[in-house]
């Protein structure tokens, strides 16, 4: 919205600054962070008043882990509302509206609603189950279909959205993905990213800290993709107006930093599925729209490792009757191995940063 002030530069010259993408990226991040700091204490207090407590798994379900987490039973959940408010307001203020911005916000808000329903059911039913996995996947499938239809129907995005690019290669691999491939691929990227971050959200500050590094990397990717000179130099896909997604990433980055203030050990609030499902979906759809879905495997290495640990654990136990890890997701494996919670978190943050740097290196290695 504030970008339109540049149209009045003839009345007041400095208003032309609102035309510059770099300024709006910076101020969007700052705005989002300040909103998060402002609304955070109020939302946390309200969640406590409403007794929206995180429903923890019992000793019968997770054994020793229940003893390690019993002190968190009074910590409220649904803290993802802090991130949602900060991101939505700051994007509204600083991003120029286009199909990419609208689609990323739609996916984010829709999955935030799904996560909110999941958290609410957990609190209402007083158990740790919430929405079933099937219902979550169906919701993600519907959201993916709606978002993809929008991208395919709007001229601004329809010409390029079906292109397939891969890391380390400087040309388009497939110019027009068949629709029978496009829809499942879009769903896998969106649902995979959303669920992977959801699985990572199990220790104070872990998921949101890793989100910071991944979001920062995709801010750079989006800026490069929306700049004709930079994209031409790096041999990546140039997508007109996709630079506005860097503003969206900046909003998520600022909100994540503000939330980390309240979520670091010992956490005052958990993001819950209200936060993790929406964040993961937004990152996934942004990666898809700027033709960097495969890079997400590297940039989001921690999220991938967490999801793979669950898949491998379930597969091994059902097929061979043996567990690979002490417990999955893998951060619990290290917890039960004697690592203090903070050690797990900080070491995973370091690895997440290294994965993000490695992912950014693919821009040049082509």
Buried (B, 14 or more C-beta within 10 A) or exposed (E): EBBEBBEEBEEEEEBBBBBEBEBBBBBBBBBBBBBBBEBBEEBBEBBBEEEBBBBBBEEEEBBEBBEBBEEBEEBBBBBBBBBBBBBBBBBBBBBBBBBBBBBBBBBBBBBBBBBBBBBBBBBEEEEEEBBEEEBBBEBBBEBBEBBBEBBBEBEBBEEBBBBBBBBEEEEBEEEEBEEEEBBEBBBBBBBBBBBBBBBBBBBBBBBBBBBBBBBBBBBBBBBBBBBEEBBEEBEBBBBBBBBBBBBBBBBBBBBBBBBBBBBBEEBBBBBBBBBBBBBBBBBBBBBBBBBBBBBBBBBBBBBBBBBBBBEBBEEBEEEEEEBBBBBBBBBBBBBBEEBEBBEBBBEBBEBBBEBBEBBBEBBEEE
